């Protein structure tokens, strides 16, 4: 029969086992909390940071307009209902601000800051008195991000189709041309006159004695003295952070009218000539931003009837751009409303009306004229062009995320 001492010892041991079991359970729950709850918090942190990065980058593409930048950042953030809403995250609180960073041009702002917060409830860590983890992420994106000088020629297709709808019906309001003008002015607004010189070329050209604001005609192509570069390289296009309405660049963009048919080659060649003129700066990167809404279909009559400028006006545009790119000029092209239905607008033809041989479309011509696939922008249906031009301006200025240690 066990003695009293033996019974007491056994009860003691049972008590120790209970204590050890309790300690073990705490350790196990703590380990589960570490593996599961902390792991969930870490995953949420990654998703939240990716969301903040995307929002800041989207907002930076709208700079220097601080209101538009904040709106786009909010729209691409991780908050409920935004385009970047992530079902892997609990509800997200987003704060967007804009500011100036000292290492790049700033007028009035050049950076978007996105700060996001979310709360991740715990499962096992509640036993340890931890009900939730508060997760934060911050991202800063700048645009422009450098003070790189550039000489830039803007080239505008101002043909008659810019005052028609996609079905070829007359549009007295010239909606497409207005969209192009607004996009050009948005681009100019983005640039810094302290380091960026900008010129402006058009096709059809103006006559040697005519105004750049007159309605152009197809016959304007046929003189060797026709003027494609209607504004030479200049840097008076802004006063402070606002467009200088009295500058030749701004006023000439605003007054453009539509008329005539399409020929690419001479326009891009003359734009390059302006960049290579005495107004262009040695050692500065040259850039051409070329816009068109359809296929080339004519050429100057001072070329022979067998000249590729007349027989293959789209392919000649590609060939002329090739020479320009080989000289080091960065070429951006924008194809606009290339799905238009009227008269085979996307089909390249000889001046005779026959299809180019080899066959080529306006889409392919503009794509091949660009420096590479990243500098070709296709806006297949008519609509607002400001975002396209803003994106090109942002790329020229080097939009990017800024590490915390660089701020």
C-alpha positions in Angstrom: 0.0 0.0 0.0 1.5 3.4 -1.1 2.7 5.6 1.7 1.5 9.2 2.1 4.9 10.4 0.9 4.5 8.3 -2.3 1.0 9.7 -3.0 2.2 13.3 -2.5 5.2 12.7 -4.8 2.9 11.3 -7.6 0.5 14.3 -7.2 3.5 16.6 -7.4 4.6 14.9 -10.6 1.1 15.2 -12.1 1.2 18.9 -11.3 4.6 19.3 -13.0 3.2 17.6 -16.1 0.3 20.0 -16.3 2.7 22.9 -16.0 5.0 21.5 -18.6 2.0 20.8 -20.9 0.9 24.4 -20.4 4.4 25.8 -21.2 4.6 23.5 -24.2 1.2 24.7 -25.5 2.3 28.3 -25.1 5.5 27.5 -27.1 3.5 25.7 -29.8 0.9 28.5 -30.0 3.8 31.0 -30.1 5.4 29.0 -32.9 2.1 28.9 -34.8 1.8 32.6 -34.3 5.3 33.1 -35.7 4.8 30.9 -38.7 1.2 31.7 -39.6 0.4 35.2 -38.3 3.7 36.7 -38.9 3.8 35.0 -42.3 0.4 36.5 -43.2 1.6 39.9 -42.1 4.8 39.6 -44.2 2.8 38.5 -47.3 0.4 41.5 -46.7 3.4 43.8 -46.5 4.7 42.6 -49.9 1.3 43.1 -51.5 0.9 46.5 -49.9 4.3 47.6 -51.1 3.6 46.5 -54.6 0.3 48.4 -54.5 2.0 51.5 -53.3 4.7 51.2 -56.0 2.1 50.9 -58.7 0.1 53.8 -57.4 3.1 56.1 -57.1 4.3 55.2 -60.6 0.8 55.8 -62.1 0.5 59.2 -60.4 4.0 60.2 -61.6 2.9 59.8 -65.2 0.5 62.7 -64.7 3.0 65.1 -63.3 3.6 68.1 -63.3 -0.2 68.4 -62.7 -0.5 67.7 -58.9 -4.2 67.2 -58.9 -4.2 64.7 -61.8 -1.2 62.9 -60.2 -3.0 62.5 -56.9 -6.2 61.3 -58.6 -4.4 58.7 -60.7 -2.3 57.5 -57.7 -5.6 57.0 -55.7 -7.2 55.2 -58.6 -4.3 52.8 -58.8 -3.8 52.3 -55.1 -4.9 49.4 -53.0 -7.9 51.1 -51.5 -11.4 49.5 -52.0 -12.8 50.1 -55.4 -9.5 51.2 -57.0 -8.0 49.6 -60.1 -5.3 48.0 -58.0 -7.7 46.8 -55.3 -6.1 43.5 -54.1 -8.3 40.8 -52.6 -5.3 39.5 -50.7 -5.3 42.6 -48.5 -7.7 43.8 -45.8 -9.1 47.3 -46.3 -6.4 49.8 -47.2 -6.1 53.4 -46.2 -4.2 55.5 -48.8 -2.6 59.0 -48.5 -1.2 60.7 -51.6 0.9 63.8 -51.6 3.1 65.6 -54.1 6.4 67.4 -53.6 9.6 68.7 -55.2 12.8 66.6 -55.2 15.9 68.6 -55.4 17.8 66.4 -58.0 15.5 67.1 -61.0 13.5 69.9 -62.6 10.5 70.9 -60.6 7.6 73.1 -61.8 5.5 73.0 -59.7 6.1 69.4 -58.4 8.1 66.4 -59.7 7.3 63.6 -57.2 4.3 61.6 -55.9 4.4 60.0 -52.5 2.0 57.2 -51.7 1.6 56.0 -48.1 -0.7 53.0 -47.4 -1.8 51.3 -44.2 -3.7 48.1 -43.5 -4.5 46.0 -40.4 -4.0 42.2 -40.5 -6.0 40.4 -37.7 -4.1 37.6 -36.0 -5.3 34.0 -35.4 -3.0 32.4 -32.9 -1.1 35.4 -31.6 -4.3 36.5 -29.8 -3.3 34.0 -27.1 -0.2 36.1 -26.6 -2.2 39.3 -26.4 -1.5 40.4 -30.0 -4.8 41.0 -31.8 -3.5 42.5 -35.0 -0.5 43.7 -37.0 -0.6 47.2 -38.5 1.3 47.1 -41.8 2.6 50.2 -43.6 4.1 50.8 -47.0 5.5 53.9 -48.7 6.6 54.6 -52.3 7.9 57.7 -54.0 8.0 58.1 -57.8 9.5 61.1 -59.6 8.9 62.5 -63.1 11.0 63.9 -64.5 13.8 62.3 -62.6 16.8 63.8 -64.2 18.1 67.1 -65.6 19.1 65.7 -69.0 19.0 68.3 -71.7 17.1 67.3 -74.9 16.4 68.9 -78.3 12.9 67.8 -79.3 10.9 68.1 -82.6 7.1 67.5 -82.5 5.6 66.4 -85.8 1.9 66.7 -86.4 -0.3 65.1 -89.0 -2.8 67.8 -89.8 -4.4 66.2 -92.8 -8.1 66.4 -93.7 -8.9 63.1 -91.9 -8.2 64.9 -88.6 -11.4 66.7 -89.2 -13.4 63.6 -90.0 -14.9 60.8 -87.8 -13.9 57.2 -88.1 -16.5 56.6 -90.8 -15.1 59.4 -93.0 -17.9 61.9 -92.2 -17.0 65.5 -91.9 -16.5 66.7 -88.3 -16.6 70.5 -88.3 -15.4 70.6 -84.7 -12.2 68.8 -85.8 -12.4 66.6 -82.7 -9.4 64.5 -83.6 -7.2 67.5 -84.3 -8.3 69.1 -81.0 -7.3 65.9 -79.2 -3.9 66.1 -80.9 -3.4 69.8 -80.1 -4.3 69.1 -76.4 -1.9 66.3 -76.3 0.9 68.4 -77.7 0.3 71.2 -75.3 0.3 68.7 -72.4 3.7 67.5 -73.6 5.0 71.0 -73.8 3.6 71.7 -70.3 5.7 68.8 -69.0 9.0 70.0 -70.4 11.5 72.4 -68.7 12.7 75.3 -70.9 15.9 75.5 -68.9 17.1 72.2 -70.4 14.6 71.3 -73.2 14.4 73.0 -76.6 11.3 72.2 -78.6 10.4 72.8 -82.3 7.3 72.0 -84.3 6.8 70.5 -87.8 3.6 69.7 -89.7 2.3 67.9 -92.7 1.0 68.9 -95.2 3.5 71.8 -94.9 2.7 75.4 -95.3 3.6 77.2 -98.5 6.7 79.4 -98.4 4.6 82.6 -98.2 1.6 81.2 -96.3 0.7 81.2 -92.7 1.3 78.2 -90.4 -2.3 78.7 -89.3 -3.9 78.5 -92.8 -5.9 75.4 -93.8 -3.3 73.1 -95.6 -3.9 71.5 -99.0 -2.3 68.5 -100.7 -0.7 70.8 -103.3 1.4 72.3 -100.5 3.7 69.2 -100.8 4.7 70.0 -104.4 7.1 72.9 -103.9 10.7 72.5 -102.9 10.3 75.7 -100.8 7.4 74.4 -98.8 7.9 74.8 -95.0 7.5 71.8 -92.7 9.2 73.2 -89.7 6.8 75.9 -88.7 8.4 76.6 -85.3 12.2 76.4 -84.9 13.8 75.0 -81.8 13.1 77.4 -78.9 12.8 77.5 -75.1 10.4 80.4 -74.5 7.3 78.1 -74.3 6.7 78.5 -70.6 6.6 81.3 -68.0 7.2 79.8 -64.6 5.0 76.7 -64.4 2.5 77.9 -67.1 2.5 77.8 -70.8 3.6 81.0 -72.4 0.6 81.8 -74.7 2.6 84.4 -76.6 5.3 82.0 -77.6 5.4 80.9 -81.2 5.3 77.3 -80.2 2.2 77.4 -78.1 0.3 79.8 -80.4 1.1 77.8 -83.5 0.0 74.5 -81.9 -3.3 76.1 -80.9 -4.1 77.5 -84.4 -3.6 74.3 -86.5 -6.3 73.4 -89.0 -6.9 70.2 -91.0 -6.7 69.6 -94.7 -4.9 67.7 -97.5 -3.5 64.2 -97.8 -0.7 62.3 -96.2 3.1 62.0 -96.8 5.5 61.0 -94.0 9.0 61.1 -95.3 9.7 64.7 -96.0 8.1 65.8 -92.6 10.4 63.6 -90.5 13.4 64.5 -92.6 12.8 68.2 -92.1 12.3 67.7 -88.4 15.7 66.0 -88.3 17.2 68.8 -90.3 16.1 71.3 -87.7 17.7 69.2 -85.0 20.9 69.2 -86.9 20.8 72.9 -87.6 22.7 75.6 -85.7 19.8 75.8 -83.3 20.4 72.2 -82.2 23.0 71.8 -79.5 26.0 69.6 -80.0 26.2 66.6 -77.7 22.5 66.8 -76.7 20.2 63.9 -77.3 17.8 64.6 -80.2 14.2 63.4 -80.0 11.4 63.3 -82.6 7.8 62.7 -81.5 5.9 61.8 -84.7 2.0 61.7 -84.8 -0.2 60.4 -87.6 -3.8 59.1 -87.9 -3.5 57.1 -91.1 -1.6 55.8 -94.1 0.7 57.8 -96.4 -0.8 58.0 -99.9 1.0 60.8 -101.8 4.4 62.4 -102.4 5.8 65.7 -103.7 5.5 66.0 -107.5 9.0 67.3 -107.8 10.1 63.6 -107.4 9.8 61.4 -110.5 6.7 59.2 -110.9 8.9 56.1 -110.1 10.3 57.6 -106.9 9.6 55.7 -103.7 8.5 59.1 -102.2 5.5 58.8 -104.5 5.2 55.0 -105.2 5.9 53.8 -101.6 5.2 56.8 -99.3 4.7 54.6 -96.2 7.9 52.6 -96.8 9.8 55.7 -97.7 8.7 57.1 -94.3 10.2 54.0 -92.7 13.4 54.3 -94.7 13.8 58.0 -93.9 13.3 57.3 -90.2 15.9 54.5 -90.4 18.5 57.0 -91.5 17.5 59.4 -88.7 17.6 56.6 -86.1 21.0 55.5 -87.3 22.2 59.1 -86.6 21.3 58.7 -83.0 17.9 60.5 -82.8 15.4 58.9 -80.6 12.1 58.5 -82.5 8.7 58.1 -80.9 5.7 57.5 -83.1 2.0 57.7 -82.2 -0.6 55.9 -84.4 -4.1 57.4 -83.9 -7.5 56.0 -85.0 -5.8 53.4 -87.2 -8.9 51.3 -87.0 -10.8 54.0 -89.0 -13.1 52.5 -91.6 -13.3 55.3 -94.2 -11.5 54.6 -97.5 -9.1 52.0 -96.1 -7.5 54.6 -93.9 -4.9 52.1 -92.6 -3.9 50.9 -96.1 -0.8 52.4 -97.7 -1.1 53.4 -101.3 0.9 54.8 -104.2 0.0 58.3 -105.4 -1.8 56.4 -108.3 -4.2 54.8 -105.8 -2.6 51.4 -106.2 -1.6 49.5 -103.1 2.1 49.9 -102.1 4.2 47.0 -103.2 5.4 45.2 -101.0 2.2 45.8 -99.1 2.4 47.7 -95.8 -0.2 49.2 -93.4 -0.1 52.5 -91.5 0.2 50.5 -88.3 3.4 48.7 -89.4 4.8 51.9 -91.0 4.5 53.9 -87.8 5.7 50.9 -85.7 8.8 50.5 -87.9 9.5 54.3 -87.9 9.8 54.2 -84.1 13.2 53.5 -82.5 11.8 50.3 -81.0 8.6 48.7 -79.8 8.8 50.7 -76.5 8.7 54.0 -78.4 5.7 53.2 -80.6 2.3 54.1 -79.1 -0.9 52.9 -80.7 -4.2 54.7 -80.0 -6.4 52.5 -82.2 -9.6 54.4 -81.6 -10.2 58.1 -81.4 -10.1 59.8 -78.0 -8.1 61.8 -75.6 -4.4 61.9 -76.4 -3.1 63.8 -73.4 -2.2 60.6 -71.5 -0.2 59.2 -74.5 1.8 62.4 -74.8 2.2 62.6 -71.0 3.5 59.0 -71.0 6.1 59.9 -73.7 7.1 63.0 -71.8 7.4 61.0 -68.6 9.6 58.3 -70.3 11.8 61.0 -71.8 12.1 62.5 -68.3 12.8 59.0 -66.8 9.8 58.3 -64.5 10.9 55.9 -61.8 10.5 54.9 -58.2 12.9 56.6 -55.8 14.6 54.5 -53.1 14.3 56.0 -49.6 18.0 56.4 -49.3 18.0 58.7 -52.3 15.5 61.2 -50.9 
